[in-house]
């Protein structure tokens, strides 16, 4: 289809993950749940909420998160709902649960992300088939977490939402338009969060930017004058996994004591963006 050197330079993606034919959103979420339990054996204790971020649910009625709730055997006293939001979905879900925690409504909740775009990607469209991968992640959010959640900045440019949409069940994307949107909106959003938090760019140890493509990540980093190691592109081996993108980035850094301030920014489908900052809690 296309020269491999061009792929690496522009998209940065060498391989894309694809779910097995018999895998579902539920089965993928159950797999990452087992991994979480391996690290946090008490993750299922006293859960008040379960949020599933997906634009490709297994079914609509009942909502897929309710089925997942039943599979996990969680308490009946658990708020459970889906969020149909793509690339900015994880950070938006984090804002939702954090708001409930701050209001005293809940204490602990789960955010699952699973967007198997392979069910809508046209394998003959190199602009999407060579970029989007399938993935799932889960995050435990609570009032006693390892990181404190800071300010949020978010927005939507719905007038241009048609730049990334499905037509007759197949994904269509205007890549240049998405790039221009990200290159102009994201740096301003990040700066707004830093200003609200009283933190400078130099104070941030990691910028976890949605892995739309290598070119987008590198352009945003350049516009903010960031060294490449602070805003890495890490999706070469799995592709753009949509709402799971940011969890994939930050997971290896959770236990690194020298990474204390982490900016997280999701942007894309909608067109939408959501940005926040995580600050490690001193033990």
C-alpha positions in Angstrom: 0.0 0.0 0.0 2.5 2.5 1.1 6.3 2.9 1.7 7.2 1.7 5.2 9.5 4.6 5.7 6.7 7.0 5.1 4.5 5.2 7.6 7.1 5.4 10.3 7.9 9.1 9.6 4.3 10.3 9.5 2.2 8.0 11.5 4.9 6.3 13.6 2.9 3.1 13.5 4.6 -0.1 12.4 2.1 -2.6 13.7 -1.6 -2.3 14.7 -3.3 -4.5 17.2 -6.4 -6.3 16.1 -8.8 -8.2 18.3 -9.6 -11.8 17.6 -12.9 -12.5 15.7 -14.6 -13.9 18.8 -13.3 -11.2 21.2 -15.8 -8.6 22.4 -15.7 -5.4 24.4 -16.8 -7.4 27.4 -14.1 -10.1 27.0 -11.4 -7.5 26.4 -12.4 -5.6 29.5 -12.4 -8.8 31.6 -8.9 -9.5 30.4 -7.6 -6.2 31.6 -9.6 -6.5 34.8 -7.7 -9.7 35.6 -4.4 -7.9 35.1 -5.5 -5.2 37.5 -6.5 -7.7 40.2 -3.0 -9.2 39.8 -1.5 -5.8 40.8 -4.3 -4.6 43.1 -6.0 -7.6 44.8 -8.4 -5.3 46.6 -9.6 -3.5 43.4 -13.1 -4.9 43.6 -13.7 -3.8 47.2 -16.2 -1.0 47.9 -16.7 0.1 44.3 -19.3 2.8 43.9 -19.1 3.4 40.1 -18.2 1.7 36.8 -17.8 3.7 33.6 -17.1 2.2 30.2 -15.8 4.4 27.5 -16.6 2.9 24.1 -18.0 4.0 20.7 -18.3 0.4 19.6 -20.3 -1.3 22.3 -21.3 -4.9 22.1 -24.9 -3.8 22.4 -27.0 -0.7 23.3 -29.8 -2.1 25.4 -28.9 -2.9 28.1 -25.8 -0.7 28.1 -22.6 -2.7 27.8 -21.3 -1.4 31.2 -24.3 -3.0 32.9 -23.4 -6.4 31.4 -19.8 -5.9 32.5 -21.0 -5.0 36.0 -22.8 -8.3 36.1 -19.8 -10.2 34.8 -17.6 -8.7 37.5 -20.2 -9.5 40.2 -20.1 -5.9 41.7 -22.4 -4.5 44.3 -25.9 -3.4 43.3 -25.1 -0.1 44.9 -22.9 0.9 42.0 -23.5 3.6 39.4 -22.9 2.1 36.0 -22.9 3.8 32.6 -21.3 4.0 29.2 -19.6 7.1 27.7 -19.7 7.2 23.9 -16.6 9.4 23.4 -13.4 8.4 21.6 -10.0 9.9 21.9 -10.8 12.3 24.7 -13.0 9.8 26.5 -10.6 8.6 29.2 -9.8 12.1 30.5 -13.5 13.0 30.3 -14.5 9.9 32.3 -11.8 10.9 34.8 -13.4 14.3 35.1 -16.8 12.7 35.6 -15.7 10.4 38.4 -13.5 13.0 40.0 -16.5 15.3 40.2 -18.5 12.6 41.9 -15.7 12.0 44.4 -15.2 15.7 45.1 -19.0 16.0 45.7 -18.8 13.1 48.2 -21.2 11.0 46.1 -18.7 8.1 45.6 -15.3 7.1 46.9 -14.0 4.6 44.4 -14.8 3.7 40.8 -13.5 2.0 37.7 -12.9 3.5 34.2 -12.8 0.9 31.5 -11.8 2.0 28.0 -12.3 -0.3 25.0 -12.7 1.0 21.4 -12.2 -1.8 18.9 -12.2 0.4 15.8 -11.4 -2.7 13.6 -15.2 -3.3 13.5 -15.6 0.0 11.6 -12.3 0.4 9.8 -12.3 -0.2 6.0 -9.2 -2.4 5.5 -8.8 -0.9 2.0 -8.5 2.6 3.4 -4.8 3.0 4.2 -5.5 6.3 6.0 -7.3 4.5 8.8 -6.4 0.8 8.5 -2.7 1.5 9.0 -3.3 3.7 12.0 -6.1 2.5 14.3 -5.6 -0.5 16.6 -7.7 -2.3 19.1 -7.0 -2.1 22.9 -8.6 -2.0 26.3 -7.5 -0.6 29.7 -8.9 -0.2 33.2 -8.1 2.4 35.8 -9.0 2.4 39.5 -10.0 5.9 40.7 -10.5 6.9 44.3 -10.0 9.3 47.1 -6.9 7.5 48.1 -5.1 7.3 44.8 -1.4 7.5 44.0 -2.0 10.7 42.0 -4.1 13.7 42.8 -6.3 14.9 39.9 -6.0 18.6 39.1 -7.8 21.1 37.0 -9.5 20.3 33.7 -9.9 22.0 30.4 -12.2 20.7 27.7 -14.1 21.7 24.6 -15.9 20.6 21.5 -15.9 21.8 17.9 -19.0 19.9 16.8 -19.3 21.9 13.6 -16.2 20.0 12.3 -17.1 16.7 13.8 -17.7 15.2 10.4 -13.9 15.2 9.8 -13.9 11.8 11.6 -17.1 9.9 11.2 -18.7 6.6 10.0 -20.5 6.4 6.7 -22.5 3.2 6.1 -20.7 1.6 9.0 -17.2 2.5 7.8 -14.8 5.0 9.3 -13.9 8.1 7.2 -11.2 10.5 8.3 -9.9 13.8 6.9 -6.4 13.5 8.4 -5.1 17.0 7.6 -8.2 18.6 9.2 -7.7 16.5 12.3 -4.1 17.4 12.5 -4.8 21.2 12.2 -7.4 20.9 14.9 -5.0 19.1 17.3 -2.1 21.4 16.5 -4.1 24.5 17.3 -6.4 23.4 20.2 -4.1 21.1 22.3 -1.3 23.5 23.1 -3.8 26.2 24.3 -5.7 23.6 26.4 -2.5 22.4 28.1 -1.4 25.9 28.9 -4.8 26.7 30.3 -4.5 23.7 32.7 -1.0 24.6 33.8 -2.0 28.3 34.4 -5.0 27.1 36.5 -2.7 24.8 38.5 0.1 27.2 39.0 2.5 24.8 37.4 5.0 25.6 34.6 5.9 23.5 31.6 9.3 22.9 33.2 7.6 21.4 36.3 5.9 18.6 34.2 7.7 15.3 34.0 5.6 13.7 31.4 3.1 14.9 28.8 0.8 11.9 28.0 -0.6 13.1 24.7 -3.2 11.0 22.8 -1.3 9.0 20.2 -3.1 10.2 17.1 0.1 9.8 15.1 3.8 10.5 15.6 3.5 13.7 13.5 0.8 15.1 15.7 2.5 14.3 19.0 5.8 15.8 17.7 4.1 18.9 16.4 2.4 19.6 19.7 5.7 19.0 21.6 7.5 21.5 19.3 4.8 24.1 19.7 5.2 23.9 23.4 9.0 23.7 23.2 9.1 20.4 24.9 12.0 17.9 24.8 11.0 14.8 22.9 11.5 12.5 25.9 8.8 14.5 27.9 6.2 13.9 25.2 6.9 10.5 23.8 5.2 8.7 20.9 5.0 5.1 22.2 2.3 3.6 20.0 4.5 2.2 17.2 3.7 -1.4 18.1 0.0 -1.1 18.6 -1.4 2.0 16.8 -4.0 4.6 17.8 -6.1 2.7 20.4 -8.5 5.7 20.8 -9.8 6.0 24.4 -7.2 3.5 25.7 -4.3 5.6 24.3 -3.6 7.6 27.5 -3.8 4.7 29.9 -1.4 2.8 27.7 1.1 5.7 28.0 0.9 6.4 31.7 0.8 2.8 33.1 4.6 2.2 33.0 5.1 5.5 34.9 2.8 4.8 37.8 5.5 3.4 40.1 8.3 5.8 39.0 8.9 8.1 41.9 10.7 10.6 39.8 7.6 11.2 37.7 5.5 13.5 39.8 3.5 15.8 37.5 1.8 14.3 34.4 -0.2 16.2 31.9 -2.8 14.0 30.2 -4.6 15.2 27.0 -7.0 13.4 24.8 -8.2 14.9 21.6 -9.9 13.8 18.4 -13.4 12.4 17.7 -16.1 15.1 18.1 -14.0 17.1 17.5 -13.2 17.2 21.2 -10.4 17.6 23.7 -10.0 17.2 27.5 -6.9 18.0 29.4 -5.9 17.6 33.1 -2.8 17.2 35.3 -2.0 14.4 37.7 0.3 15.1 40.7 1.8 12.3 42.7 0.7 12.1 46.3 3.5 12.1 48.8 3.5 9.1 51.0 
